[in-house]
Amino acid sequence: MKKAGCTFINYGIESMNDLILKNMKKGLTTELIIKGVEATVKSGISPGLNIIFGNIGENKETLNKGLSFY
């Protein structure tokens, strides 16, 4: 993608908490998110991250985890 001119990928990760991701039926884990973002950066493409706050089970701790990853 980088060779084709891609400079930015926007990911809808929604949360950095495995339980919240499971409740949302995202089919992702925080481990997969981290690997994907690292691979994006390594390839020279800038990642964007969309995180949604207020999902069922969210609390101050889960919100801060998402913010700190961002």
N, CA, C and O atoms as a Tripos MOL2 file, in Angstrom:
@<TRIPOS>MOLECULE
protein
  280   279    70     0     0
PROTEIN
NO_CHARGES

@<TRIPOS>ATOM
      1 N           0.8290   -1.1930    0.0000 N.3       1 MET1
      2 CA          0.0000    0.0000    0.0000 C.3       1 MET1
      3 C           0.8710    1.2530    0.0000 C.2       1 MET1
      4 O           0.5440    2.2350   -0.6650 O.2       1 MET1
      5 N           1.9670    1.2230    0.7360 N.am      2 LYS2
      6 CA          2.8720    2.3660    0.7900 C.3       2 LYS2
      7 C           3.4040    2.6670   -0.6100 C.2       2 LYS2
      8 O           3.4700    3.8290   -1.0100 O.2       2 LYS2
      9 N           3.7860    1.6210   -1.3600 N.am      3 LYS3
     10 CA          4.3100    1.8080   -2.7120 C.3       3 LYS3
     11 C           3.2680    2.4130   -3.6400 C.2       3 LYS3
     12 O           3.6150    3.1000   -4.6010 O.2       3 LYS3
     13 N           1.9950    2.1630   -3.3600 N.am      4 ALA4
     14 CA          0.9100    2.7030   -4.1840 C.3       4 ALA4
     15 C           0.5490    4.1380   -3.7940 C.2       4 ALA4
     16 O          -0.2930    4.7660   -4.4350 O.2       4 ALA4
     17 N           1.1970    4.6570   -2.7270 N.am      5 GLY5
     18 CA          0.9620    6.0320   -2.3320 C.3       5 GLY5
     19 C           0.1330    6.2300   -1.0720 C.2       5 GLY5
     20 O          -0.1740    7.3650   -0.7040 O.2       5 GLY5
     21 N          -0.2310    5.1460   -0.4110 N.am      6 CYS6
     22 CA         -1.0200    5.2620    0.8260 C.3       6 CYS6
     23 C          -0.1530    5.8770    1.9260 C.2       6 CYS6
     24 O           0.9660    5.4220    2.1660 O.2       6 CYS6
     25 N          -0.6650    6.8970    2.5830 N.am      7 THR7
     26 CA          0.0860    7.5550    3.6560 C.3       7 THR7
     27 C          -0.6320    7.5020    5.0040 C.2       7 THR7
     28 O          -0.0500    7.8470    6.0330 O.2       7 THR7
     29 N          -1.9060    7.0670    5.0000 N.am      8 PHE8
     30 CA         -2.6970    7.0980    6.2270 C.3       8 PHE8
     31 C          -3.7570    6.0020    6.1870 C.2       8 PHE8
     32 O          -4.4270    5.8140    5.1720 O.2       8 PHE8
     33 N          -3.9040    5.2800    7.3000 N.am      9 ILE9
     34 CA         -4.9770    4.2860    7.4590 C.3       9 ILE9
     35 C          -5.7050    4.6040    8.7540 C.2       9 ILE9
     36 O          -5.0760    4.7550    9.8010 O.2       9 ILE9
     37 N          -7.0110    4.7050    8.6880 N.am     10 ASN10
     38 CA         -7.8280    4.9940    9.8590 C.3      10 ASN10
     39 C          -8.4790    3.7040   10.3380 C.2      10 ASN10
     40 O          -9.2530    3.0880    9.6050 O.2      10 ASN10
     41 N          -8.1680    3.2940   11.5610 N.am     11 TYR11
     42 CA         -8.6980    2.0570   12.1260 C.3      11 TYR11
     43 C          -9.8290    2.3470   13.1160 C.2      11 TYR11
     44 O          -9.7110    3.2470   13.9480 O.2      11 TYR11
     45 N         -10.9090    1.5940   13.0290 N.am     12 GLY12
     46 CA        -12.0030    1.6790   13.9980 C.3      12 GLY12
     47 C         -11.8040    0.6270   15.0750 C.2      12 GLY12
     48 O         -12.4840   -0.3980   15.0790 O.2      12 GLY12
     49 N         -10.8680    0.8800   15.9930 N.am     13 ILE13
     50 CA        -10.5580   -0.1330   17.0040 C.3      13 ILE13
     51 C         -11.5990   -0.1400   18.1220 C.2      13 ILE13
     52 O         -11.8030   -1.1670   18.7690 O.2      13 ILE13
     53 N         -12.2410    0.9700   18.3490 N.am     14 GLU14
     54 CA        -13.3430    1.1600   19.2990 C.3      14 GLU14
     55 C         -12.9340    1.1290   20.7670 C.2      14 GLU14
     56 O         -13.4370    1.9410   21.5440 O.2      14 GLU14
     57 N         -12.0330    0.2160   21.1870 N.am     15 SER15
     58 CA        -11.6490    0.1120   22.5910 C.3      15 SER15
     59 C         -10.3060   -0.5920   22.7000 C.2      15 SER15
     60 O          -9.9100   -1.3310   21.7990 O.2      15 SER15
     61 N          -9.6060   -0.3620   23.8050 N.am     16 MET16
     62 CA         -8.3730   -1.0870   24.0950 C.3      16 MET16
     63 C          -8.5790   -1.9820   25.3140 C.2      16 MET16
     64 O          -7.6970   -2.1200   26.1610 O.2      16 MET16
     65 N          -9.7580   -2.5830   25.3810 N.am     17 ASN17
     66 CA        -10.0910   -3.5100   26.4640 C.3      17 ASN17
     67 C         -10.7200   -4.7490   25.8360 C.2      17 ASN17
     68 O         -11.7180   -4.6470   25.1210 O.2      17 ASN17
     69 N         -10.1430   -5.9150   26.0980 N.am     18 ASP18
     70 CA        -10.6080   -7.1470   25.4670 C.3      18 ASP18
     71 C         -12.0670   -7.4730   25.7910 C.2      18 ASP18
     72 O         -12.7940   -7.9500   24.9190 O.2      18 ASP18
     73 N         -12.5030   -7.2290   27.0150 N.am     19 LEU19
     74 CA        -13.8900   -7.5220   27.3840 C.3      19 LEU19
     75 C         -14.8640   -6.6220   26.6200 C.2      19 LEU19
     76 O         -15.9020   -7.0800   26.1430 O.2      19 LEU19
     77 N         -14.5190   -5.3480   26.5120 N.am     20 ILE20
     78 CA        -15.3710   -4.4150   25.7770 C.3      20 ILE20
     79 C         -15.4300   -4.8230   24.3030 C.2      20 ILE20
     80 O         -16.5060   -4.8220   23.7050 O.2      20 ILE20
     81 N         -14.2820   -5.1700   23.7140 N.am     21 LEU21
     82 CA        -14.2470   -5.6120   22.3210 C.3      21 LEU21
     83 C         -15.1060   -6.8620   22.1250 C.2      21 LEU21
     84 O         -15.8090   -6.9910   21.1230 O.2      21 LEU21
     85 N         -15.0430   -7.7740   23.0860 N.am     22 LYS22
     86 CA        -15.8550   -8.9950   23.0040 C.3      22 LYS22
     87 C         -17.3420   -8.6510   23.0920 C.2      22 LYS22
     88 O         -18.1470   -9.1980   22.3370 O.2      22 LYS22
     89 N         -17.7140   -7.7560   24.0010 N.am     23 ASN23
     90 CA        -19.1110   -7.3430   24.1370 C.3      23 ASN23
     91 C         -19.6310   -6.7030   22.8520 C.2      23 ASN23
     92 O         -20.8100   -6.8280   22.5220 O.2      23 ASN23
     93 N         -18.7480   -6.0210   22.1330 N.am     24 MET24
     94 CA        -19.1240   -5.3600   20.8830 C.3      24 MET24
     95 C         -19.0880   -6.3140   19.6930 C.2      24 MET24
     96 O         -19.4840   -5.9550   18.5840 O.2      24 MET24
     97 N         -18.6070   -7.5410   19.9400 N.am     25 LYS25
     98 CA        -18.4630   -8.5380   18.8740 C.3      25 LYS25
     99 C         -17.5780   -8.0220   17.7310 C.2      25 LYS25
    100 O         -17.8860   -8.2130   16.5550 O.2      25 LYS25
    101 N         -16.4670   -7.3620   18.1070 N.am     26 LYS26
    102 CA        -15.5550   -6.7900   17.1260 C.3      26 LYS26
    103 C         -14.6950   -7.8450   16.4240 C.2      26 LYS26
    104 O         -14.2350   -7.6160   15.3050 O.2      26 LYS26
    105 N         -14.4750   -8.9910   17.0620 N.am     27 GLY27
    106 CA        -13.5930   -9.9900   16.4600 C.3      27 GLY27
    107 C         -12.1320   -9.5870   16.5480 C.2      27 GLY27
    108 O         -11.2990  -10.1110   15.8080 O.2      27 GLY27
    109 N         -11.8130   -8.6660   17.4370 N.am     28 LEU28
    110 CA        -10.4510   -8.1870   17.6540 C.3      28 LEU28
    111 C         -10.0370   -8.4030   19.0880 C.2      28 LEU28
    112 O         -10.8750   -8.5560   19.9760 O.2      28 LEU28
    113 N          -8.7460   -8.4140   19.3040 N.am     29 THR29
    114 CA         -8.1970   -8.3790   20.6570 C.3      29 THR29
    115 C          -7.2230   -7.2110   20.7130 C.2      29 THR29
    116 O          -6.7930   -6.7070   19.6760 O.2      29 THR29
    117 N          -6.8800   -6.7880   21.9030 N.am     30 THR30
    118 CA         -5.9100   -5.7020   22.0220 C.3      30 THR30
    119 C          -4.5700   -6.1240   21.4270 C.2      30 THR30
    120 O          -3.8560   -5.2910   20.8700 O.2      30 THR30
    121 N          -4.2230   -7.3880   21.5360 N.am     31 GLU31
    122 CA         -2.9770   -7.8860   20.9480 C.3      31 GLU31
    123 C          -2.9730   -7.6980   19.4270 C.2      31 GLU31
    124 O          -1.9790   -7.2480   18.8560 O.2      31 GLU31
    125 N          -4.0840   -8.0450   18.7750 N.am     32 LEU32
    126 CA         -4.1810   -7.8630   17.3240 C.3      32 LEU32
    127 C          -4.1250   -6.3870   16.9320 C.2      32 LEU32
    128 O          -3.5130   -6.0280   15.9260 O.2      32 LEU32
    129 N          -4.7600   -5.5460   17.7230 N.am     33 ILE33
    130 CA         -4.7480   -4.1080   17.4490 C.3      33 ILE33
    131 C          -3.3180   -3.5780   17.5140 C.2      33 ILE33
    132 O          -2.8750   -2.8630   16.6140 O.2      33 ILE33
    133 N          -2.6040   -3.9270   18.5720 N.am     34 ILE34
    134 CA         -1.2270   -3.4560   18.7410 C.3      34 ILE34
    135 C          -0.3490   -3.9330   17.5960 C.2      34 ILE34
    136 O           0.4270   -3.1490   17.0490 O.2      34 ILE34
    137 N          -0.4560   -5.2080   17.2200 N.am     35 LYS35
    138 CA          0.3370   -5.7440   16.1110 C.3      35 LYS35
    139 C           0.0230   -5.0240   14.8020 C.2      35 LYS35
    140 O           0.9310   -4.7140   14.0300 O.2      35 LYS35
    141 N          -1.2430   -4.7590   14.5520 N.am     36 GLY36
    142 CA         -1.6450   -4.0750   13.3280 C.3      36 GLY36
    143 C          -1.1300   -2.6510   13.2560 C.2      36 GLY36
    144 O          -0.6480   -2.2090   12.2130 O.2      36 GLY36
    145 N          -1.2320   -1.9330   14.3650 N.am     37 VAL37
    146 CA         -0.7550   -0.5540   14.4030 C.3      37 VAL37
    147 C           0.7660   -0.5230   14.2660 C.2      37 VAL37
    148 O           1.3080    0.3190   13.5500 O.2      37 VAL37
    149 N           1.4560   -1.4380   14.9500 N.am     38 GLU38
    150 CA          2.9160   -1.5000   14.8300 C.3      38 GLU38
    151 C           3.3390   -1.7930   13.3930 C.2      38 GLU38
    152 O           4.2870   -1.1840   12.8970 O.2      38 GLU38
    153 N           2.6520   -2.7150   12.7190 N.am     39 ALA39
    154 CA          2.9710   -3.0520   11.3310 C.3      39 ALA39
    155 C           2.7120   -1.8580   10.4130 C.2      39 ALA39
    156 O           3.4580   -1.6300    9.4610 O.2      39 ALA39
    157 N           1.6660   -1.1080   10.6970 N.am     40 THR40
    158 CA          1.3410    0.0790    9.9050 C.3      40 THR40
    159 C           2.4500    1.1160   10.0250 C.2      40 THR40
    160 O           2.9120    1.6610    9.0230 O.2      40 THR40
    161 N           2.8710    1.3840   11.2520 N.am     41 VAL41
    162 CA          3.9360    2.3650   11.4910 C.3      41 VAL41
    163 C           5.2420    1.8860   10.8540 C.2      41 VAL41
    164 O           5.9530    2.6650   10.2210 O.2      41 VAL41
    165 N           5.5490    0.6000   11.0270 N.am     42 LYS42
    166 CA          6.7880    0.0340   10.4740 C.3      42 LYS42
    167 C           6.8390    0.1850    8.9520 C.2      42 LYS42
    168 O           7.9140    0.3630    8.3780 O.2      42 LYS42
    169 N           5.6840    0.1130    8.3070 N.am     43 SER43
    170 CA          5.6450    0.2280    6.8520 C.3      43 SER43
    171 C           5.7430    1.6810    6.3760 C.2      43 SER43
    172 O           5.8360    1.9410    5.1760 O.2      43 SER43
    173 N           5.7220    2.6210    7.3190 N.am     44 GLY44
    174 CA          5.8230    4.0330    6.9620 C.3      44 GLY44
    175 C           4.4960    4.7080    6.7120 C.2      44 GLY44
    176 O           4.4450    5.8050    6.1550 O.2      44 GLY44
    177 N           3.4120    4.0520    7.1240 N.am     45 ILE45
    178 CA          2.0700    4.6100    6.9680 C.3      45 ILE45
    179 C           1.5930    5.0980    8.3420 C.2      45 ILE45
    180 O           1.7850    4.4110    9.3450 O.2      45 ILE45
    181 N           0.9860    6.2590    8.3850 N.am     46 SER46
    182 CA          0.4860    6.8110    9.6470 C.3      46 SER46
    183 C          -0.8690    6.1930    9.9910 C.2      46 SER46
    184 O          -1.7630    6.1550    9.1460 O.2      46 SER46
    185 N          -1.0270    5.7040   11.2390 N.am     47 PRO47
    186 CA         -2.3240    5.1520   11.6410 C.3      47 PRO47
    187 C          -3.1960    6.1950   12.3420 C.2      47 PRO47
    188 O          -2.6970    7.0420   13.0830 O.2      47 PRO47
    189 N          -4.4840    6.1200   12.0990 N.am     48 GLY48
    190 CA         -5.4730    6.8780   12.8550 C.3      48 GLY48
    191 C          -6.2990    5.8790   13.6360 C.2      48 GLY48
    192 O          -6.5680    4.7830   13.1460 O.2      48 GLY48
    193 N          -6.7030    6.2350   14.8360 N.am     49 LEU49
    194 CA         -7.4320    5.3020   15.6970 C.3      49 LEU49
    195 C          -8.7410    5.9200   16.1590 C.2      49 LEU49
    196 O          -8.7520    6.9790   16.7860 O.2      49 LEU49
    197 N          -9.8430    5.2520   15.8470 N.am     50 ASN50
    198 CA        -11.1580    5.6900   16.3250 C.3      50 ASN50
    199 C         -11.5300    4.8510   17.5300 C.2      50 ASN50
    200 O         -11.6090    3.6250   17.4460 O.2      50 ASN50
    201 N         -11.7580    5.5170   18.6530 N.am     51 ILE51
    202 CA        -12.1410    4.8390   19.8900 C.3      51 ILE51
    203 C         -13.4950    5.3890   20.3180 C.2      51 ILE51
    204 O         -13.7060    6.6010   20.3340 O.2      51 ILE51
    205 N         -14.4060    4.4940   20.6620 N.am     52 ILE52
    206 CA        -15.7440    4.8770   21.1140 C.3      52 ILE52
    207 C         -15.7970    4.7500   22.6340 C.2      52 ILE52
    208 O         -15.3810    3.7330   23.1880 O.2      52 ILE52
    209 N         -16.3000    5.7660   23.2960 N.am     53 PHE53
    210 CA        -16.4490    5.7220   24.7480 C.3      53 PHE53
    211 C         -17.9190    5.5800   25.1170 C.2      53 PHE53
    212 O         -18.7930    6.1310   24.4480 O.2      53 PHE53
    213 N         -18.1860    4.8320   26.1950 N.am     54 GLY54
    214 CA        -19.5430    4.7030   26.7020 C.3      54 GLY54
    215 C         -20.2070    3.3790   26.3820 C.2      54 GLY54
    216 O         -21.4220    3.2440   26.5280 O.2      54 GLY54
    217 N         -19.4280    2.4040   25.9480 N.am     55 ASN55
    218 CA        -19.9940    1.0880   25.6740 C.3      55 ASN55
    219 C         -20.3380    0.3730   26.9770 C.2      55 ASN55
    220 O         -19.8550    0.7500   28.0450 O.2      55 ASN55
    221 N         -21.1650   -0.6470   26.8850 N.am     56 ILE56
    222 CA        -21.5520   -1.4210   28.0690 C.3      56 ILE56
    223 C         -20.3000   -1.9910   28.7170 C.2      56 ILE56
    224 O         -19.4810   -2.6220   28.0490 O.2      56 ILE56
    225 N         -20.1520   -1.7710   30.0170 N.am     57 GLY57
    226 CA        -19.0060   -2.2610   30.7630 C.3      57 GLY57
    227 C         -17.8600   -1.2710   30.8590 C.2      57 GLY57
    228 O         -16.8880   -1.5160   31.5740 O.2      57 GLY57
    229 N         -17.9610   -0.1550   30.1480 N.am     58 GLU58
    230 CA        -16.8970    0.8490   30.2070 C.3      58 GLU58
    231 C         -16.8910    1.5240   31.5740 C.2      58 GLU58
    232 O         -17.9310    1.6970   32.2110 O.2      58 GLU58
    233 N         -15.7100    1.8910   31.9970 N.am     59 ASN59
    234 CA        -15.5540    2.6630   33.2210 C.3      59 ASN59
    235 C         -14.3370    3.5770   33.0480 C.2      59 ASN59
    236 O         -13.7240    3.6030   31.9810 O.2      59 ASN59
    237 N         -13.9970    4.3090   34.0750 N.am     60 LYS60
    238 CA        -12.9000    5.2660   33.9830 C.3      60 LYS60
    239 C         -11.5930    4.5710   33.6000 C.2      60 LYS60
    240 O         -10.8070    5.1090   32.8210 O.2      60 LYS60
    241 N         -11.3650    3.3860   34.1430 N.am     61 GLU61
    242 CA        -10.1370    2.6440   33.8560 C.3      61 GLU61
    243 C         -10.0530    2.2350   32.3810 C.2      61 GLU61
    244 O          -9.0080    2.4030   31.7520 O.2      61 GLU61
    245 N         -11.1440    1.7020   31.8290 N.am     62 THR62
    246 CA        -11.1190    1.2780   30.4240 C.3      62 THR62
    247 C         -10.9990    2.4790   29.4940 C.2      62 THR62
    248 O         -10.3580    2.3970   28.4460 O.2      62 THR62
    249 N         -11.6130    3.5850   29.8770 N.am     63 LEU63
    250 CA        -11.5040    4.8010   29.0660 C.3      63 LEU63
    251 C         -10.0650    5.3130   29.0520 C.2      63 LEU63
    252 O          -9.5450    5.6770   27.9970 O.2      63 LEU63
    253 N          -9.4320    5.3410   30.2030 N.am     64 ASN64
    254 CA         -8.0490    5.8080   30.2950 C.3      64 ASN64
    255 C          -7.0920    4.9020   29.5280 C.2      64 ASN64
    256 O          -6.1080    5.3730   28.9590 O.2      64 ASN64
    257 N          -7.3810    3.6040   29.5140 N.am     65 LYS65
    258 CA         -6.5350    2.6720   28.7600 C.3      65 LYS65
    259 C          -6.5780    2.9950   27.2750 C.2      65 LYS65
    260 O          -5.5500    2.9580   26.5990 O.2      65 LYS65
    261 N          -7.7510    3.3060   26.7720 N.am     66 GLY66
    262 CA         -7.8930    3.6870   25.3750 C.3      66 GLY66
    263 C          -7.1870    4.9910   25.0660 C.2      66 GLY66
    264 O          -6.5220    5.1160   24.0380 O.2      66 GLY66
    265 N          -7.3290    5.9600   25.9500 N.am     67 LEU67
    266 CA         -6.6840    7.2600   25.7600 C.3      67 LEU67
    267 C          -5.1680    7.1440   25.8060 C.2      67 LEU67
    268 O          -4.4710    7.7950   25.0280 O.2      67 LEU67
    269 N          -4.6560    6.3250   26.7060 N.am     68 SER68
    270 CA         -3.2010    6.2010   26.8380 C.3      68 SER68
    271 C          -2.6020    5.5060   25.6170 C.2      68 SER68
    272 O          -1.4510    5.7700   25.2680 O.2      68 SER68
    273 N          -3.3540    4.6260   24.9640 N.am     69 PHE69
    274 CA         -2.8520    3.9710   23.7590 C.3      69 PHE69
    275 C          -2.8360    4.9410   22.5950 C.2      69 PHE69
    276 O          -1.9420    4.8950   21.7490 O.2      69 PHE69
    277 N          -3.8050    5.8020   22.5550 N.am     70 TYR70
    278 CA         -3.9430    6.7650   21.4740 C.3      70 TYR70
    279 C          -2.7840    7.7150   21.4890 C.2      70 TYR70
    280 O          -2.7120    8.6130   20.6500 O.2      70 TYR70
@<TRIPOS>BOND
     1     1     2 1
     2     2     3 1
     3     3     4 2
     4     3     5 am
     5     5     6 1
     6     6     7 1
     7     7     8 2
     8     7     9 am
     9     9    10 1
    10    10    11 1
    11    11    12 2
    12    11    13 am
    13    13    14 1
    14    14    15 1
    15    15    16 2
    16    15    17 am
    17    17    18 1
    18    18    19 1
    19    19    20 2
    20    19    21 am
    21    21    22 1
    22    22    23 1
    23    23    24 2
    24    23    25 am
    25    25    26 1
    26    26    27 1
    27    27    28 2
    28    27    29 am
    29    29    30 1
    30    30    31 1
    31    31    32 2
    32    31    33 am
    33    33    34 1
    34    34    35 1
    35    35    36 2
    36    35    37 am
    37    37    38 1
    38    38    39 1
    39    39    40 2
    40    39    41 am
    41    41    42 1
    42    42    43 1
    43    43    44 2
    44    43    45 am
    45    45    46 1
    46    46    47 1
    47    47    48 2
    48    47    49 am
    49    49    50 1
    50    50    51 1
    51    51    52 2
    52    51    53 am
    53    53    54 1
    54    54    55 1
    55    55    56 2
    56    55    57 am
    57    57    58 1
    58    58    59 1
    59    59    60 2
    60    59    61 am
    61    61    62 1
    62    62    63 1
    63    63    64 2
    64    63    65 am
    65    65    66 1
    66    66    67 1
    67    67    68 2
    68    67    69 am
    69    69    70 1
    70    70    71 1
    71    71    72 2
    72    71    73 am
    73    73    74 1
    74    74    75 1
    75    75    76 2
    76    75    77 am
    77    77    78 1
    78    78    79 1
    79    79    80 2
    80    79    81 am
    81    81    82 1
    82    82    83 1
    83    83    84 2
    84    83    85 am
    85    85    86 1
    86    86    87 1
    87    87    88 2
    88    87    89 am
    89    89    90 1
    90    90    91 1
    91    91    92 2
    92    91    93 am
    93    93    94 1
    94    94    95 1
    95    95    96 2
    96    95    97 am
    97    97    98 1
    98    98    99 1
    99    99   100 2
   100    99   101 am
   101   101   102 1
   102   102   103 1
   103   103   104 2
   104   103   105 am
   105   105   106 1
   106   106   107 1
   107   107   108 2
   108   107   109 am
   109   109   110 1
   110   110   111 1
   111   111   112 2
   112   111   113 am
   113   113   114 1
   114   114   115 1
   115   115   116 2
   116   115   117 am
   117   117   118 1
   118   118   119 1
   119   119   120 2
   120   119   121 am
   121   121   122 1
   122   122   123 1
   123   123   124 2
   124   123   125 am
   125   125   126 1
   126   126   127 1
   127   127   128 2
   128   127   129 am
   129   129   130 1
   130   130   131 1
   131   131   132 2
   132   131   133 am
   133   133   134 1
   134   134   135 1
   135   135   136 2
   136   135   137 am
   137   137   138 1
   138   138   139 1
   139   139   140 2
   140   139   141 am
   141   141   142 1
   142   142   143 1
   143   143   144 2
   144   143   145 am
   145   145   146 1
   146   146   147 1
   147   147   148 2
   148   147   149 am
   149   149   150 1
   150   150   151 1
   151   151   152 2
   152   151   153 am
   153   153   154 1
   154   154   155 1
   155   155   156 2
   156   155   157 am
   157   157   158 1
   158   158   159 1
   159   159   160 2
   160   159   161 am
   161   161   162 1
   162   162   163 1
   163   163   164 2
   164   163   165 am
   165   165   166 1
   166   166   167 1
   167   167   168 2
   168   167   169 am
   169   169   170 1
   170   170   171 1
   171   171   172 2
   172   171   173 am
   173   173   174 1
   174   174   175 1
   175   175   176 2
   176   175   177 am
   177   177   178 1
   178   178   179 1
   179   179   180 2
   180   179   181 am
   181   181   182 1
   182   182   183 1
   183   183   184 2
   184   183   185 am
   185   185   186 1
   186   186   187 1
   187   187   188 2
   188   187   189 am
   189   189   190 1
   190   190   191 1
   191   191   192 2
   192   191   193 am
   193   193   194 1
   194   194   195 1
   195   195   196 2
   196   195   197 am
   197   197   198 1
   198   198   199 1
   199   199   200 2
   200   199   201 am
   201   201   202 1
   202   202   203 1
   203   203   204 2
   204   203   205 am
   205   205   206 1
   206   206   207 1
   207   207   208 2
   208   207   209 am
   209   209   210 1
   210   210   211 1
   211   211   212 2
   212   211   213 am
   213   213   214 1
   214   214   215 1
   215   215   216 2
   216   215   217 am
   217   217   218 1
   218   218   219 1
   219   219   220 2
   220   219   221 am
   221   221   222 1
   222   222   223 1
   223   223   224 2
   224   223   225 am
   225   225   226 1
   226   226   227 1
   227   227   228 2
   228   227   229 am
   229   229   230 1
   230   230   231 1
   231   231   232 2
   232   231   233 am
   233   233   234 1
   234   234   235 1
   235   235   236 2
   236   235   237 am
   237   237   238 1
   238   238   239 1
   239   239   240 2
   240   239   241 am
   241   241   242 1
   242   242   243 1
   243   243   244 2
   244   243   245 am
   245   245   246 1
   246   246   247 1
   247   247   248 2
   248   247   249 am
   249   249   250 1
   250   250   251 1
   251   251   252 2
   252   251   253 am
   253   253   254 1
   254   254   255 1
   255   255   256 2
   256   255   257 am
   257   257   258 1
   258   258   259 1
   259   259   260 2
   260   259   261 am
   261   261   262 1
   262   262   263 1
   263   263   264 2
   264   263   265 am
   265   265   266 1
   266   266   267 1
   267   267   268 2
   268   267   269 am
   269   269   270 1
   270   270   271 1
   271   271   272 2
   272   271   273 am
   273   273   274 1
   274   274   275 1
   275   275   276 2
   276   275   277 am
   277   277   278 1
   278   278   279 1
   279   279   280 2
@<TRIPOS>SUBSTRUCTURE
     1 MET1         2 RESIDUE 1 A MET
     2 LYS2         6 RESIDUE 1 A LYS
     3 LYS3        10 RESIDUE 1 A LYS
     4 ALA4        14 RESIDUE 1 A ALA
     5 GLY5        18 RESIDUE 1 A GLY
     6 CYS6        22 RESIDUE 1 A CYS
     7 THR7        26 RESIDUE 1 A THR
     8 PHE8        30 RESIDUE 1 A PHE
     9 ILE9        34 RESIDUE 1 A ILE
    10 ASN10       38 RESIDUE 1 A ASN
    11 TYR11       42 RESIDUE 1 A TYR
    12 GLY12       46 RESIDUE 1 A GLY
    13 ILE13       50 RESIDUE 1 A ILE
    14 GLU14       54 RESIDUE 1 A GLU
    15 SER15       58 RESIDUE 1 A SER
    16 MET16       62 RESIDUE 1 A MET
    17 ASN17       66 RESIDUE 1 A ASN
    18 ASP18       70 RESIDUE 1 A ASP
    19 LEU19       74 RESIDUE 1 A LEU
    20 ILE20       78 RESIDUE 1 A ILE
    21 LEU21       82 RESIDUE 1 A LEU
    22 LYS22       86 RESIDUE 1 A LYS
    23 ASN23       90 RESIDUE 1 A ASN
    24 MET24       94 RESIDUE 1 A MET
    25 LYS25       98 RESIDUE 1 A LYS
    26 LYS26      102 RESIDUE 1 A LYS
    27 GLY27      106 RESIDUE 1 A GLY
    28 LEU28      110 RESIDUE 1 A LEU
    29 THR29      114 RESIDUE 1 A THR
    30 THR30      118 RESIDUE 1 A THR
    31 GLU31      122 RESIDUE 1 A GLU
    32 LEU32      126 RESIDUE 1 A LEU
    33 ILE33      130 RESIDUE 1 A ILE
    34 ILE34      134 RESIDUE 1 A ILE
    35 LYS35      138 RESIDUE 1 A LYS
    36 GLY36      142 RESIDUE 1 A GLY
    37 VAL37      146 RESIDUE 1 A VAL
    38 GLU38      150 RESIDUE 1 A GLU
    39 ALA39      154 RESIDUE 1 A ALA
    40 THR40      158 RESIDUE 1 A THR
    41 VAL41      162 RESIDUE 1 A VAL
    42 LYS42      166 RESIDUE 1 A LYS
    43 SER43      170 RESIDUE 1 A SER
    44 GLY44      174 RESIDUE 1 A GLY
    45 ILE45      178 RESIDUE 1 A ILE
    46 SER46      182 RESIDUE 1 A SER
    47 PRO47      186 RESIDUE 1 A PRO
    48 GLY48      190 RESIDUE 1 A GLY
    49 LEU49      194 RESIDUE 1 A LEU
    50 ASN50      198 RESIDUE 1 A ASN
    51 ILE51      202 RESIDUE 1 A ILE
    52 ILE52      206 RESIDUE 1 A ILE
    53 PHE53      210 RESIDUE 1 A PHE
    54 GLY54      214 RESIDUE 1 A GLY
    55 ASN55      218 RESIDUE 1 A ASN
    56 ILE56      222 RESIDUE 1 A ILE
    57 GLY57      226 RESIDUE 1 A GLY
    58 GLU58      230 RESIDUE 1 A GLU
    59 ASN59      234 RESIDUE 1 A ASN
    60 LYS60      238 RESIDUE 1 A LYS
    61 GLU61      242 RESIDUE 1 A GLU
    62 THR62      246 RESIDUE 1 A THR
    63 LEU63      250 RESIDUE 1 A LEU
    64 ASN64      254 RESIDUE 1 A ASN
    65 LYS65      258 RESIDUE 1 A LYS
    66 GLY66      262 RESIDUE 1 A GLY
    67 LEU67      266 RESIDUE 1 A LEU
    68 SER68      270 RESIDUE 1 A SER
    69 PHE69      274 RESIDUE 1 A PHE
    70 TYR70      278 RESIDUE 1 A TYR
